[in-house]
């Protein structure tokens, strides 16, 4: 096997580990990923007219969980239908 050596520079003017170009490219990829994922979430969310069908929880528990998830993860542009998906998953997990 070959052992690689890397010189270590002590003092002096060290060059940054991330160039401006790399930073901008990374930020662009991150922004694009967040934009696509938020659009996908909104596309998968039920329409504004929705009903939550619960199998384990009663209606009051479902409503309380919906309010709780909205308080824990507030987002101005998400309808309650998105949070209802969380409650639906919690209901399914509680039934197992």
C-alpha positions in Angstrom: 0.0 0.0 0.0 1.1 3.5 -0.7 1.0 6.1 2.1 -0.1 9.6 1.1 1.3 12.6 2.9 -0.4 15.9 3.1 1.6 19.0 4.0 0.4 21.0 7.0 0.7 24.7 6.9 1.1 26.5 10.2 0.5 30.2 10.3 0.7 32.4 7.3 -2.3 33.1 5.2 -4.3 29.9 4.8 -6.7 29.7 1.8 -10.3 29.0 2.7 -11.6 25.4 2.4 -14.6 26.5 0.4 -14.4 28.8 -2.6 -17.0 31.4 -3.4 -18.1 29.4 -6.5 -18.5 26.2 -4.4 -20.5 28.1 -1.8 -22.8 29.6 -4.5 -23.2 26.2 -6.2 -24.1 24.5 -2.9 -26.6 27.3 -2.0 -28.2 26.9 -5.4 -28.6 23.1 -5.0 -30.0 23.6 -1.5 -32.5 26.2 -2.6 -33.6 24.1 -5.6 -34.1 21.0 -3.4 -36.1 23.0 -0.8 -38.2 24.5 -3.6 -39.0 21.2 -5.2 -39.7 19.4 -2.0 -42.1 22.1 -0.8 -44.0 22.0 -4.1 -44.2 18.2 -3.9 -45.6 18.4 -0.4 -48.2 20.9 -1.4 -49.1 18.7 -4.4 -49.6 15.7 -2.2 -51.7 17.5 0.3 -55.4 17.0 0.2 -57.5 19.8 -1.2 -59.0 22.5 1.0 -62.2 20.5 1.4 -61.1 17.4 3.4 -62.4 15.1 6.1 -60.2 13.3 8.5 -61.1 9.6 8.9 -59.8 8.3 12.2 -59.9 4.6 13.2 -58.3 4.7 16.7 -58.8 8.3 18.0 -62.1 10.0 18.6 -62.9 13.4 16.9 -61.8 15.5 19.9 -58.4 13.7 20.1 -57.9 14.2 16.4 -58.7 17.9 16.6 -56.4 18.3 19.6 -53.5 16.5 17.8 -54.1 18.7 14.7 -53.8 21.8 16.8 -50.7 20.4 18.6 -48.9 19.6 15.3 -49.7 23.0 14.0 -48.3 24.6 17.1 -45.2 22.5 17.1 -44.5 23.0 13.4 -46.1 26.3 12.4 -46.1 27.2 8.7 -48.2 30.1 7.4 -48.6 28.7 3.9 -49.7 25.2 4.8 -53.4 24.3 5.1 -54.7 22.2 8.0 -55.0 19.4 5.4 -51.2 18.9 5.5 -51.3 18.6 9.3 -54.2 16.2 9.0 -51.9 13.8 7.2 -49.7 13.8 10.3 -52.7 13.1 12.5 -53.8 10.3 10.2 -50.3 8.7 10.5 -50.5 9.0 14.3 -53.9 7.4 14.3 -52.6 4.5 12.2 -49.6 4.0 14.5 -51.8 4.1 17.6 -53.9 1.3 16.1 -51.0 -1.1 15.7 
